[in-house]
């Protein structure tokens, strides 16, 4: 006998819908990336310079919602959570200042835009 969670049990209201946007502001360099959560693999992708890509999801009422991404361009790499719902100190959703988390890749690292404060804050460096 198999048990699983039904769609009706795991669905959430629209007020729990969140968005993550990735923006490529590298100087004329394509940005490769792979984003995933525990249940969703969003695949390998490439953003051309000055392009952006956005995905959306609903917060889980059962487990912590978390999306991580691997990024690369030339010889540089980065890996971090682009969304993590948790306590306020570790909650990237809280640091976004709203329902949209906007990550911008730049030559010196990754910036997270806070909607409430209207500030881009450097959050991660590139690794070699």
Backbone as XML, in Angstrom:
<?xml version="1.0"?>
<chain id="A" units="angstrom">
  <residue number="1" name="UNK">
    <atom name="N" x="0.840" y="-1.173" z="0.000"/>
    <atom name="CA" x="0.000" y="0.000" z="0.000"/>
    <atom name="C" x="0.885" y="1.236" z="0.000"/>
  </residue>
  <residue number="2" name="UNK">
    <atom name="N" x="0.598" y="2.188" z="-0.877"/>
    <atom name="CA" x="1.404" y="3.403" z="-0.994"/>
    <atom name="C" x="0.620" y="4.594" z="-0.473"/>
  </residue>
  <residue number="3" name="UNK">
    <atom name="N" x="1.331" y="5.486" z="0.200"/>
    <atom name="CA" x="0.722" y="6.714" z="0.686"/>
    <atom name="C" x="1.478" y="7.893" z="0.093"/>
  </residue>
  <residue number="4" name="UNK">
    <atom name="N" x="0.787" y="8.953" z="-0.219"/>
    <atom name="CA" x="1.414" y="10.162" z="-0.741"/>
    <atom name="C" x="0.555" y="11.353" z="-0.409"/>
  </residue>
  <residue number="5" name="UNK">
    <atom name="N" x="1.124" y="12.521" z="-0.613"/>
    <atom name="CA" x="0.391" y="13.748" z="-0.353"/>
    <atom name="C" x="-0.415" y="14.103" z="-1.585"/>
  </residue>
  <residue number="6" name="UNK">
    <atom name="N" x="-1.659" y="14.377" z="-1.418"/>
    <atom name="CA" x="-2.495" y="14.765" z="-2.554"/>
    <atom name="C" x="-2.268" y="16.233" z="-2.884"/>
  </residue>
  <residue number="7" name="UNK">
    <atom name="N" x="-2.568" y="16.600" z="-4.108"/>
    <atom name="CA" x="-2.419" y="17.987" z="-4.543"/>
    <atom name="C" x="-3.263" y="18.921" z="-3.688"/>
  </residue>
  <residue number="8" name="UNK">
    <atom name="N" x="-4.452" y="18.511" z="-3.351"/>
    <atom name="CA" x="-5.321" y="19.383" z="-2.557"/>
    <atom name="C" x="-4.757" y="19.618" z="-1.162"/>
  </residue>
  <residue number="9" name="UNK">
    <atom name="N" x="-4.010" y="18.654" z="-0.651"/>
    <atom name="CA" x="-3.446" y="18.794" z="0.684"/>
    <atom name="C" x="-2.243" y="19.733" z="0.674"/>
  </residue>
  <residue number="10" name="UNK">
    <atom name="N" x="-1.459" y="19.707" z="-0.402"/>
    <atom name="CA" x="-0.232" y="20.487" z="-0.424"/>
    <atom name="C" x="-0.391" y="21.846" z="-1.083"/>
  </residue>
  <residue number="11" name="UNK">
    <atom name="N" x="-1.531" y="22.113" z="-1.699"/>
    <atom name="CA" x="-1.685" y="23.406" z="-2.364"/>
    <atom name="C" x="-1.773" y="24.522" z="-1.326"/>
  </residue>
  <residue number="12" name="UNK">
    <atom name="N" x="-1.364" y="25.709" z="-1.744"/>
    <atom name="CA" x="-1.340" y="26.848" z="-0.842"/>
    <atom name="C" x="-2.044" y="28.025" z="-1.499"/>
  </residue>
  <residue number="13" name="UNK">
    <atom name="N" x="-2.526" y="28.971" z="-0.721"/>
    <atom name="CA" x="-3.180" y="30.142" z="-1.305"/>
    <atom name="C" x="-2.183" y="31.015" z="-2.063"/>
  </residue>
  <residue number="14" name="UNK">
    <atom name="N" x="-2.698" y="31.856" z="-2.962"/>
    <atom name="CA" x="-1.835" y="32.725" z="-3.758"/>
    <atom name="C" x="-0.986" y="33.654" z="-2.905"/>
  </residue>
  <residue number="15" name="UNK">
    <atom name="N" x="-1.403" y="33.963" z="-1.686"/>
    <atom name="CA" x="-0.615" y="34.843" z="-0.822"/>
    <atom name="C" x="0.720" y="34.197" z="-0.457"/>
  </residue>
  <residue number="16" name="UNK">
    <atom name="N" x="0.863" y="32.904" z="-0.671"/>
    <atom name="CA" x="2.109" y="32.218" z="-0.378"/>
    <atom name="C" x="2.932" y="31.962" z="-1.641"/>
  </residue>
  <residue number="17" name="UNK">
    <atom name="N" x="2.572" y="32.597" z="-2.753"/>
    <atom name="CA" x="3.328" y="32.452" z="-3.990"/>
    <atom name="C" x="4.537" y="33.373" z="-3.940"/>
  </residue>
  <residue number="18" name="UNK">
    <atom name="N" x="5.682" y="32.840" z="-4.335"/>
    <atom name="CA" x="6.931" y="33.586" z="-4.326"/>
    <atom name="C" x="7.578" y="33.510" z="-5.707"/>
  </residue>
  <residue number="19" name="UNK">
    <atom name="N" x="8.488" y="34.474" z="-5.976"/>
    <atom name="CA" x="9.160" y="34.580" z="-7.262"/>
    <atom name="C" x="10.652" y="34.771" z="-7.022"/>
  </residue>
  <residue number="20" name="UNK">
    <atom name="N" x="11.458" y="34.146" z="-7.863"/>
    <atom name="CA" x="12.906" y="34.366" z="-7.852"/>
    <atom name="C" x="13.308" y="34.752" z="-9.267"/>
  </residue>
  <residue number="21" name="UNK">
    <atom name="N" x="14.033" y="35.856" z="-9.382"/>
    <atom name="CA" x="14.504" y="36.325" z="-10.680"/>
    <atom name="C" x="16.026" y="36.343" z="-10.668"/>
  </residue>
  <residue number="22" name="UNK">
    <atom name="N" x="16.620" y="35.858" z="-11.751"/>
    <atom name="CA" x="18.064" y="35.880" z="-11.953"/>
    <atom name="C" x="18.331" y="36.866" z="-13.085"/>
  </residue>
  <residue number="23" name="UNK">
    <atom name="N" x="19.256" y="37.805" z="-12.850"/>
    <atom name="CA" x="19.585" y="38.837" z="-13.839"/>
    <atom name="C" x="21.074" y="38.734" z="-14.158"/>
  </residue>
  <residue number="24" name="UNK">
    <atom name="N" x="21.423" y="38.732" z="-15.442"/>
    <atom name="CA" x="22.818" y="38.669" z="-15.862"/>
    <atom name="C" x="23.319" y="40.068" z="-16.208"/>
  </residue>
  <residue number="25" name="UNK">
    <atom name="N" x="24.142" y="40.626" z="-15.313"/>
    <atom name="CA" x="24.800" y="41.906" z="-15.569"/>
    <atom name="C" x="26.311" y="41.718" z="-15.645"/>
  </residue>
  <residue number="26" name="UNK">
    <atom name="N" x="26.716" y="40.546" z="-16.153"/>
    <atom name="CA" x="28.131" y="40.323" z="-16.419"/>
    <atom name="C" x="28.474" y="41.084" z="-17.701"/>
  </residue>
  <residue number="27" name="UNK">
    <atom name="N" x="29.679" y="41.578" z="-17.784"/>
    <atom name="CA" x="30.088" y="42.374" z="-18.943"/>
    <atom name="C" x="30.199" y="41.506" z="-20.189"/>
  </residue>
  <residue number="28" name="UNK">
    <atom name="N" x="29.093" y="41.411" z="-20.932"/>
    <atom name="CA" x="29.047" y="40.686" z="-22.200"/>
    <atom name="C" x="29.469" y="39.222" z="-22.092"/>
  </residue>
  <residue number="29" name="UNK">
    <atom name="N" x="29.164" y="38.582" z="-20.977"/>
    <atom name="CA" x="29.472" y="37.167" z="-20.775"/>
    <atom name="C" x="28.176" y="36.418" z="-20.470"/>
  </residue>
  <residue number="30" name="UNK">
    <atom name="N" x="27.992" y="35.232" z="-21.067"/>
    <atom name="CA" x="26.824" y="34.421" z="-20.709"/>
    <atom name="C" x="26.980" y="33.841" z="-19.308"/>
  </residue>
  <residue number="31" name="UNK">
    <atom name="N" x="25.865" y="33.666" z="-18.633"/>
    <atom name="CA" x="25.824" y="33.100" z="-17.282"/>
    <atom name="C" x="25.135" y="31.738" z="-17.358"/>
  </residue>
  <residue number="32" name="UNK">
    <atom name="N" x="25.847" y="30.694" z="-16.951"/>
    <atom name="CA" x="25.250" y="29.365" z="-16.858"/>
    <atom name="C" x="24.733" y="29.148" z="-15.455"/>
  </residue>
  <residue number="33" name="UNK">
    <atom name="N" x="23.649" y="28.384" z="-15.321"/>
    <atom name="CA" x="23.121" y="28.126" z="-13.990"/>
    <atom name="C" x="22.224" y="26.890" z="-13.977"/>
  </residue>
  <residue number="34" name="UNK">
    <atom name="N" x="22.066" y="26.343" z="-12.793"/>
    <atom name="CA" x="21.210" y="25.186" z="-12.558"/>
    <atom name="C" x="20.555" y="25.380" z="-11.191"/>
  </residue>
  <residue number="35" name="UNK">
    <atom name="N" x="19.234" y="25.526" z="-11.176"/>
    <atom name="CA" x="18.494" y="25.761" z="-9.935"/>
    <atom name="C" x="17.597" y="24.568" z="-9.640"/>
  </residue>
  <residue number="36" name="UNK">
    <atom name="N" x="17.454" y="24.275" z="-8.335"/>
    <atom name="CA" x="16.600" y="23.154" z="-7.947"/>
    <atom name="C" x="16.199" y="23.276" z="-6.484"/>
  </residue>
  <residue number="37" name="UNK">
    <atom name="N" x="15.141" y="22.547" z="-6.158"/>
    <atom name="CA" x="14.718" y="22.387" z="-4.769"/>
    <atom name="C" x="14.719" y="20.894" z="-4.483"/>
  </residue>
  <residue number="38" name="UNK">
    <atom name="N" x="14.209" y="20.525" z="-3.340"/>
    <atom name="CA" x="14.127" y="19.116" z="-2.984"/>
    <atom name="C" x="13.248" y="18.350" z="-3.966"/>
  </residue>
  <residue number="39" name="UNK">
    <atom name="N" x="12.218" y="19.012" z="-4.496"/>
    <atom name="CA" x="11.251" y="18.338" z="-5.362"/>
    <atom name="C" x="11.248" y="18.806" z="-6.812"/>
  </residue>
  <residue number="40" name="UNK">
    <atom name="N" x="11.859" y="19.955" z="-7.110"/>
    <atom name="CA" x="11.823" y="20.521" z="-8.458"/>
    <atom name="C" x="13.227" y="20.783" z="-8.979"/>
  </residue>
  <residue number="41" name="UNK">
    <atom name="N" x="13.551" y="20.208" z="-10.138"/>
    <atom name="CA" x="14.803" y="20.485" z="-10.824"/>
    <atom name="C" x="14.461" y="21.358" z="-12.026"/>
  </residue>
  <residue number="42" name="UNK">
    <atom name="N" x="14.948" y="22.591" z="-12.041"/>
    <atom name="CA" x="14.595" y="23.540" z="-13.084"/>
    <atom name="C" x="15.520" y="23.462" z="-14.299"/>
  </residue>
  <residue number="43" name="UNK">
    <atom name="N" x="16.487" y="22.562" z="-14.269"/>
    <atom name="CA" x="17.327" y="22.280" z="-15.428"/>
    <atom name="C" x="18.510" y="23.210" z="-15.600"/>
  </residue>
  <residue number="44" name="UNK">
    <atom name="N" x="19.388" y="22.808" z="-16.524"/>
    <atom name="CA" x="20.545" y="23.622" z="-16.885"/>
    <atom name="C" x="20.093" y="24.715" z="-17.837"/>
  </residue>
  <residue number="45" name="UNK">
    <atom name="N" x="20.554" y="25.934" z="-17.590"/>
    <atom name="CA" x="20.116" y="27.072" z="-18.401"/>
    <atom name="C" x="21.281" y="28.029" z="-18.623"/>
  </residue>
  <residue number="46" name="UNK">
    <atom name="N" x="21.103" y="28.911" z="-19.593"/>
    <atom name="CA" x="22.087" y="29.956" z="-19.872"/>
    <atom name="C" x="21.352" y="31.274" z="-20.077"/>
  </residue>
  <residue number="47" name="UNK">
    <atom name="N" x="21.860" y="32.303" z="-19.422"/>
    <atom name="CA" x="21.346" y="33.661" z="-19.624"/>
    <atom name="C" x="22.384" y="34.467" z="-20.389"/>
  </residue>
  <residue number="48" name="UNK">
    <atom name="N" x="21.962" y="35.075" z="-21.463"/>
    <atom name="CA" x="22.845" y="35.961" z="-22.219"/>
    <atom name="C" x="22.961" y="37.295" z="-21.468"/>
  </residue>
  <residue number="49" name="UNK">
    <atom name="N" x="23.967" y="38.110" z="-21.792"/>
    <atom name="CA" x="24.143" y="39.393" z="-21.102"/>
    <atom name="C" x="22.867" y="40.238" z="-21.122"/>
  </residue>
  <residue number="50" name="UNK">
    <atom name="N" x="22.568" y="40.828" z="-19.999"/>
    <atom name="CA" x="21.414" y="41.706" z="-19.780"/>
    <atom name="C" x="20.061" y="41.012" z="-19.909"/>
  </residue>
  <residue number="51" name="UNK">
    <atom name="N" x="20.048" y="39.685" z="-19.912"/>
    <atom name="CA" x="18.791" y="38.955" z="-19.877"/>
    <atom name="C" x="18.450" y="38.602" z="-18.438"/>
  </residue>
  <residue number="52" name="UNK">
    <atom name="N" x="17.175" y="38.249" z="-18.224"/>
    <atom name="CA" x="16.746" y="37.789" z="-16.901"/>
    <atom name="C" x="15.790" y="36.624" z="-17.068"/>
  </residue>
  <residue number="53" name="UNK">
    <atom name="N" x="15.686" y="35.843" z="-16.016"/>
    <atom name="CA" x="14.821" y="34.665" z="-15.999"/>
    <atom name="C" x="14.173" y="34.597" z="-14.619"/>
  </residue>
  <residue number="54" name="UNK">
    <atom name="N" x="12.899" y="34.255" z="-14.583"/>
    <atom name="CA" x="12.168" y="34.209" z="-13.322"/>
    <atom name="C" x="11.384" y="32.907" z="-13.214"/>
  </residue>
  <residue number="55" name="UNK">
    <atom name="N" x="11.332" y="32.370" z="-11.995"/>
    <atom name="CA" x="10.461" y="31.233" z="-11.730"/>
    <atom name="C" x="9.636" y="31.535" z="-10.487"/>
  </residue>
  <residue number="56" name="UNK">
    <atom name="N" x="8.523" y="30.818" z="-10.358"/>
    <atom name="CA" x="7.649" y="31.034" z="-9.202"/>
    <atom name="C" x="7.314" y="29.697" z="-8.568"/>
  </residue>
  <residue number="57" name="UNK">
    <atom name="N" x="6.870" y="29.770" z="-7.326"/>
    <atom name="CA" x="6.527" y="28.570" z="-6.564"/>
    <atom name="C" x="5.645" y="28.992" z="-5.401"/>
  </residue>
  <residue number="58" name="UNK">
    <atom name="N" x="5.032" y="28.021" z="-4.776"/>
    <atom name="CA" x="4.245" y="28.263" z="-3.570"/>
    <atom name="C" x="5.016" y="27.735" z="-2.369"/>
  </residue>
  <residue number="59" name="UNK">
    <atom name="N" x="4.971" y="28.484" z="-1.281"/>
    <atom name="CA" x="5.602" y="28.029" z="-0.047"/>
    <atom name="C" x="4.902" y="26.775" z="0.445"/>
  </residue>
  <residue number="60" name="UNK">
    <atom name="N" x="5.690" y="25.850" z="0.938"/>
    <atom name="CA" x="5.143" y="24.621" z="1.497"/>
    <atom name="C" x="4.643" y="24.880" z="2.910"/>
  </residue>
  <residue number="61" name="UNK">
    <atom name="N" x="3.534" y="24.282" z="3.235"/>
    <atom name="CA" x="3.023" y="24.359" z="4.606"/>
    <atom name="C" x="3.553" y="23.216" z="5.454"/>
  </residue>
  <residue number="62" name="UNK">
    <atom name="N" x="4.319" y="22.315" z="4.823"/>
    <atom name="CA" x="4.786" y="21.111" z="5.503"/>
    <atom name="C" x="6.285" y="21.153" z="5.792"/>
  </residue>
  <residue number="63" name="UNK">
    <atom name="N" x="7.080" y="21.544" z="4.797"/>
    <atom name="CA" x="8.532" y="21.578" z="4.968"/>
    <atom name="C" x="9.044" y="22.970" z="4.602"/>
  </residue>
  <residue number="64" name="UNK">
    <atom name="N" x="10.290" y="23.258" z="4.966"/>
    <atom name="CA" x="10.918" y="24.534" z="4.628"/>
    <atom name="C" x="11.119" y="24.596" z="3.118"/>
  </residue>
  <residue number="65" name="UNK">
    <atom name="N" x="10.680" y="25.678" z="2.500"/>
    <atom name="CA" x="10.856" y="25.867" z="1.066"/>
    <atom name="C" x="12.251" y="26.429" z="0.814"/>
  </residue>
  <residue number="66" name="UNK">
    <atom name="N" x="13.007" y="25.744" z="-0.053"/>
    <atom name="CA" x="14.380" y="26.137" z="-0.323"/>
    <atom name="C" x="14.722" y="25.835" z="-1.787"/>
  </residue>
  <residue number="67" name="UNK">
    <atom name="N" x="15.290" y="26.821" z="-2.470"/>
    <atom name="CA" x="15.817" y="26.640" z="-3.817"/>
    <atom name="C" x="17.286" y="27.043" z="-3.799"/>
  </residue>
  <residue number="68" name="UNK">
    <atom name="N" x="18.117" y="26.208" z="-4.389"/>
    <atom name="CA" x="19.540" y="26.504" z="-4.506"/>
    <atom name="C" x="19.912" y="26.556" z="-5.979"/>
  </residue>
  <residue number="69" name="UNK">
    <atom name="N" x="20.955" y="27.317" z="-6.280"/>
    <atom name="CA" x="21.431" y="27.412" z="-7.657"/>
    <atom name="C" x="22.949" y="27.305" z="-7.697"/>
  </residue>
  <residue number="70" name="UNK">
    <atom name="N" x="23.440" y="26.657" z="-8.746"/>
    <atom name="CA" x="24.854" y="26.654" z="-9.108"/>
    <atom name="C" x="24.980" y="27.614" z="-10.277"/>
  </residue>
  <residue number="71" name="UNK">
    <atom name="N" x="25.957" y="28.503" z="-10.220"/>
    <atom name="CA" x="26.185" y="29.485" z="-11.277"/>
    <atom name="C" x="27.619" y="29.352" z="-11.773"/>
  </residue>
  <residue number="72" name="UNK">
    <atom name="N" x="27.841" y="29.694" z="-13.036"/>
    <atom name="CA" x="29.187" y="29.687" z="-13.580"/>
    <atom name="C" x="29.282" y="30.606" z="-14.788"/>
  </residue>
  <residue number="73" name="UNK">
    <atom name="N" x="30.470" y="31.164" z="-14.957"/>
    <atom name="CA" x="30.849" y="31.868" z="-16.188"/>
    <atom name="C" x="32.361" y="31.878" z="-16.235"/>
  </residue>
  <residue number="74" name="UNK">
    <atom name="N" x="32.932" y="31.715" z="-17.416"/>
    <atom name="CA" x="34.371" y="31.564" z="-17.602"/>
    <atom name="C" x="34.895" y="30.551" z="-16.585"/>
  </residue>
  <residue number="75" name="UNK">
    <atom name="N" x="35.873" y="30.935" z="-15.723"/>
    <atom name="CA" x="36.424" y="30.026" z="-14.709"/>
    <atom name="C" x="35.825" y="30.250" z="-13.329"/>
  </residue>
  <residue number="76" name="UNK">
    <atom name="N" x="34.775" y="31.047" z="-13.237"/>
    <atom name="CA" x="34.203" y="31.409" z="-11.946"/>
    <atom name="C" x="32.961" y="30.575" z="-11.662"/>
  </residue>
  <residue number="77" name="UNK">
    <atom name="N" x="32.757" y="30.282" z="-10.368"/>
    <atom name="CA" x="31.609" y="29.488" z="-9.935"/>
    <atom name="C" x="31.048" y="30.065" z="-8.638"/>
  </residue>
  <residue number="78" name="UNK">
    <atom name="N" x="29.778" y="29.780" z="-8.414"/>
    <atom name="CA" x="29.132" y="30.145" z="-7.150"/>
    <atom name="C" x="27.985" y="29.165" z="-6.914"/>
  </residue>
  <residue number="79" name="UNK">
    <atom name="N" x="27.699" y="28.903" z="-5.657"/>
    <atom name="CA" x="26.610" y="28.005" z="-5.276"/>
    <atom name="C" x="26.017" y="28.525" z="-3.972"/>
  </residue>
  <residue number="80" name="UNK">
    <atom name="N" x="24.690" y="28.770" z="-3.972"/>
    <atom name="CA" x="24.048" y="29.268" z="-2.757"/>
    <atom name="C" x="22.541" y="29.126" z="-2.882"/>
  </residue>
  <residue number="81" name="UNK">
    <atom name="N" x="21.856" y="29.300" z="-1.760"/>
    <atom name="CA" x="20.392" y="29.305" z="-1.750"/>
    <atom name="C" x="19.902" y="30.630" z="-2.310"/>
  </residue>
  <residue number="82" name="UNK">
    <atom name="N" x="19.038" y="30.569" z="-3.314"/>
    <atom name="CA" x="18.425" y="31.786" z="-3.845"/>
    <atom name="C" x="17.104" y="32.067" z="-3.154"/>
  </residue>
  <residue number="83" name="UNK">
    <atom name="N" x="16.579" y="31.052" z="-2.470"/>
    <atom name="CA" x="15.390" y="31.245" z="-1.636"/>
    <atom name="C" x="15.430" y="30.215" z="-0.514"/>
  </residue>
  <residue number="84" name="UNK">
    <atom name="N" x="15.157" y="30.681" z="0.689"/>
    <atom name="CA" x="15.098" y="29.805" z="1.861"/>
    <atom name="C" x="14.134" y="30.439" z="2.849"/>
  </residue>
  <residue number="85" name="UNK">
    <atom name="N" x="13.053" y="29.760" z="3.131"/>
    <atom name="CA" x="12.089" y="30.255" z="4.125"/>
    <atom name="C" x="12.416" y="29.600" z="5.455"/>
  </residue>
  <residue number="86" name="UNK">
    <atom name="N" x="12.780" y="30.391" z="6.420"/>
    <atom name="CA" x="13.131" y="29.871" z="7.735"/>
    <atom name="C" x="12.943" y="30.952" z="8.776"/>
  </residue>
  <residue number="87" name="UNK">
    <atom name="N" x="13.796" y="30.944" z="9.790"/>
    <atom name="CA" x="13.701" y="32.014" z="10.769"/>
    <atom name="C" x="14.201" y="33.307" z="10.121"/>
  </residue>
  <residue number="88" name="UNK">
    <atom name="N" x="13.982" y="34.423" z="10.746"/>
    <atom name="CA" x="14.273" y="35.720" z="10.137"/>
    <atom name="C" x="15.743" y="35.858" z="9.778"/>
  </residue>
  <residue number="89" name="UNK">
    <atom name="N" x="16.667" y="35.356" z="10.587"/>
    <atom name="CA" x="18.091" y="35.527" z="10.297"/>
    <atom name="C" x="18.527" y="34.704" z="9.088"/>
  </residue>
  <residue number="90" name="UNK">
    <atom name="N" x="17.901" y="33.550" z="8.831"/>
    <atom name="CA" x="18.284" y="32.720" z="7.700"/>
    <atom name="C" x="17.278" y="32.740" z="6.579"/>
  </residue>
  <residue number="91" name="UNK">
    <atom name="N" x="16.304" y="33.608" z="6.664"/>
    <atom name="CA" x="15.210" y="33.638" z="5.698"/>
    <atom name="C" x="15.546" y="34.592" z="4.561"/>
  </residue>
  <residue number="92" name="UNK">
    <atom name="N" x="15.937" y="34.031" z="3.408"/>
    <atom name="CA" x="16.254" y="34.870" z="2.266"/>
    <atom name="C" x="15.002" y="35.595" z="1.791"/>
  </residue>
  <residue number="93" name="UNK">
    <atom name="N" x="13.850" y="34.953" z="1.900"/>
    <atom name="CA" x="12.604" y="35.619" z="1.544"/>
    <atom name="C" x="12.414" y="36.903" z="2.329"/>
  </residue>
  <residue number="94" name="UNK">
    <atom name="N" x="12.764" y="36.897" z="3.603"/>
    <atom name="CA" x="12.679" y="38.089" z="4.444"/>
    <atom name="C" x="13.663" y="39.151" z="3.956"/>
  </residue>
  <residue number="95" name="UNK">
    <atom name="N" x="14.870" y="38.730" z="3.571"/>
    <atom name="CA" x="15.886" y="39.664" z="3.103"/>
    <atom name="C" x="15.522" y="40.298" z="1.768"/>
  </residue>
  <residue number="96" name="UNK">
    <atom name="N" x="14.639" y="39.655" z="1.004"/>
    <atom name="CA" x="14.190" y="40.214" z="-0.283"/>
    <atom name="C" x="13.257" y="41.394" z="-0.068"/>
  </residue>
  <residue number="97" name="UNK">
    <atom name="N" x="12.581" y="41.425" z="1.057"/>
    <atom name="CA" x="11.679" y="42.527" z="1.366"/>
    <atom name="C" x="10.306" y="42.406" z="0.733"/>
  </residue>
  <residue number="98" name="UNK">
    <atom name="N" x="9.969" y="41.244" z="0.231"/>
    <atom name="CA" x="8.660" y="41.050" z="-0.398"/>
    <atom name="C" x="8.545" y="39.670" z="-1.010"/>
  </residue>
  <residue number="99" name="UNK">
    <atom name="N" x="7.633" y="39.525" z="-1.944"/>
    <atom name="CA" x="7.375" y="38.227" z="-2.567"/>
    <atom name="C" x="8.343" y="37.901" z="-3.702"/>
  </residue>
  <residue number="100" name="UNK">
    <atom name="N" x="9.144" y="38.878" z="-4.131"/>
    <atom name="CA" x="10.081" y="38.690" z="-5.238"/>
    <atom name="C" x="11.513" y="38.786" z="-4.730"/>
  </residue>
  <residue number="101" name="UNK">
    <atom name="N" x="12.321" y="37.785" z="-5.040"/>
    <atom name="CA" x="13.756" y="37.824" z="-4.753"/>
    <atom name="C" x="14.472" y="38.029" z="-6.083"/>
  </residue>
  <residue number="102" name="UNK">
    <atom name="N" x="15.229" y="39.101" z="-6.176"/>
    <atom name="CA" x="15.905" y="39.436" z="-7.424"/>
    <atom name="C" x="17.413" y="39.371" z="-7.194"/>
  </residue>
  <residue number="103" name="UNK">
    <atom name="N" x="18.048" y="38.389" z="-7.842"/>
    <atom name="CA" x="19.484" y="38.170" z="-7.755"/>
    <atom name="C" x="20.136" y="38.680" z="-9.031"/>
  </residue>
  <residue number="104" name="UNK">
    <atom name="N" x="21.177" y="39.490" z="-8.885"/>
    <atom name="CA" x="21.896" y="40.024" z="-10.042"/>
    <atom name="C" x="23.337" y="39.538" z="-10.007"/>
  </residue>
  <residue number="105" name="UNK">
    <atom name="N" x="23.747" y="38.868" z="-11.100"/>
    <atom name="CA" x="25.136" y="38.423" z="-11.248"/>
    <atom name="C" x="25.942" y="39.561" z="-11.846"/>
  </residue>
  <residue number="106" name="UNK">
    <atom name="N" x="27.013" y="39.934" z="-11.143"/>
    <atom name="CA" x="27.913" y="40.974" z="-11.634"/>
    <atom name="C" x="29.335" y="40.436" z="-11.582"/>
  </residue>
  <residue number="107" name="UNK">
    <atom name="N" x="30.241" y="41.154" z="-12.154"/>
    <atom name="CA" x="31.637" y="40.695" z="-12.232"/>
    <atom name="C" x="32.233" y="40.418" z="-10.854"/>
  </residue>
  <residue number="108" name="UNK">
    <atom name="N" x="31.827" y="41.184" z="-9.841"/>
    <atom name="CA" x="32.405" y="41.022" z="-8.502"/>
    <atom name="C" x="31.578" y="40.130" z="-7.580"/>
  </residue>
  <residue number="109" name="UNK">
    <atom name="N" x="30.446" y="39.579" z="-8.059"/>
    <atom name="CA" x="29.660" y="38.684" z="-7.211"/>
    <atom name="C" x="28.164" y="38.813" z="-7.452"/>
  </residue>
  <residue number="110" name="UNK">
    <atom name="N" x="27.393" y="38.333" z="-6.482"/>
    <atom name="CA" x="25.927" y="38.318" z="-6.586"/>
    <atom name="C" x="25.305" y="39.297" z="-5.607"/>
  </residue>
  <residue number="111" name="UNK">
    <atom name="N" x="24.330" y="40.031" z="-6.106"/>
    <atom name="CA" x="23.625" y="41.033" z="-5.318"/>
    <atom name="C" x="22.161" y="40.632" z="-5.178"/>
  </residue>
  <residue number="112" name="UNK">
    <atom name="N" x="21.603" y="40.886" z="-4.005"/>
    <atom name="CA" x="20.187" y="40.645" z="-3.732"/>
    <atom name="C" x="19.518" y="41.994" z="-3.543"/>
  </residue>
  <residue number="113" name="UNK">
    <atom name="N" x="18.462" y="42.218" z="-4.303"/>
    <atom name="CA" x="17.719" y="43.472" z="-4.222"/>
    <atom name="C" x="16.666" y="43.371" z="-3.139"/>
  </residue>
  <residue number="114" name="UNK">
    <atom name="N" x="16.645" y="44.347" z="-2.217"/>
    <atom name="CA" x="15.618" y="44.402" z="-1.186"/>
    <atom name="C" x="14.571" y="45.415" z="-1.618"/>
  </residue>
  <residue number="115" name="UNK">
    <atom name="N" x="13.365" y="44.925" z="-1.858"/>
    <atom name="CA" x="12.286" y="45.756" z="-2.387"/>
    <atom name="C" x="11.914" y="46.880" z="-1.422"/>
  </residue>
  <residue number="116" name="UNK">
    <atom name="N" x="11.832" y="46.581" z="-0.130"/>
    <atom name="CA" x="11.414" y="47.597" z="0.849"/>
    <atom name="C" x="12.420" y="48.732" z="0.984"/>
  </residue>
  <residue number="117" name="UNK">
    <atom name="N" x="13.711" y="48.388" z="1.001"/>
    <atom name="CA" x="14.732" y="49.421" z="1.191"/>
    <atom name="C" x="15.247" y="49.991" z="-0.126"/>
  </residue>
  <residue number="118" name="UNK">
    <atom name="N" x="14.869" y="49.355" z="-1.253"/>
    <atom name="CA" x="15.318" y="49.774" z="-2.578"/>
    <atom name="C" x="16.841" y="49.741" z="-2.691"/>
  </residue>
  <residue number="119" name="UNK">
    <atom name="N" x="17.465" y="48.718" z="-2.088"/>
    <atom name="CA" x="18.919" y="48.580" z="-2.109"/>
    <atom name="C" x="19.334" y="47.233" z="-2.677"/>
  </residue>
  <residue number="120" name="UNK">
    <atom name="N" x="20.421" y="47.228" z="-3.446"/>
    <atom name="CA" x="21.091" y="46.011" z="-3.878"/>
    <atom name="C" x="22.221" y="45.739" z="-2.902"/>
  </residue>
  <residue number="121" name="UNK">
    <atom name="N" x="22.236" y="44.563" z="-2.297"/>
    <atom name="CA" x="23.248" y="44.226" z="-1.302"/>
    <atom name="C" x="24.062" y="43.041" z="-1.804"/>
  </residue>
  <residue number="122" name="UNK">
    <atom name="N" x="25.383" y="43.203" z="-1.806"/>
    <atom name="CA" x="26.252" y="42.090" z="-2.223"/>
    <atom name="C" x="26.154" y="40.980" z="-1.191"/>
  </residue>
  <residue number="123" name="UNK">
    <atom name="N" x="25.828" y="39.773" z="-1.683"/>
    <atom name="CA" x="25.629" y="38.635" z="-0.789"/>
    <atom name="C" x="26.660" y="37.527" z="-0.971"/>
  </residue>
  <residue number="124" name="UNK">
    <atom name="N" x="27.192" y="37.374" z="-2.191"/>
    <atom name="CA" x="28.104" y="36.263" z="-2.479"/>
    <atom name="C" x="29.183" y="36.701" z="-3.457"/>
  </residue>
  <residue number="125" name="UNK">
    <atom name="N" x="30.380" y="36.140" z="-3.262"/>
    <atom name="CA" x="31.480" y="36.328" z="-4.187"/>
    <atom name="C" x="31.555" y="35.151" z="-5.147"/>
  </residue>
  <residue number="126" name="UNK">
    <atom name="N" x="32.275" y="35.340" z="-6.245"/>
    <atom name="CA" x="32.594" y="34.242" z="-7.152"/>
    <atom name="C" x="33.756" y="33.456" z="-6.577"/>
  </residue>
  <residue number="127" name="UNK">
    <atom name="N" x="33.788" y="32.154" z="-6.842"/>
    <atom name="CA" x="34.899" y="31.289" z="-6.474"/>
    <atom name="C" x="35.602" y="30.852" z="-7.751"/>
  </residue>
  <residue number="128" name="UNK">
    <atom name="N" x="36.883" y="30.597" z="-7.637"/>
    <atom name="CA" x="37.642" y="30.092" z="-8.795"/>
    <atom name="C" x="37.587" y="28.587" z="-8.833"/>
  </residue>
</chain>
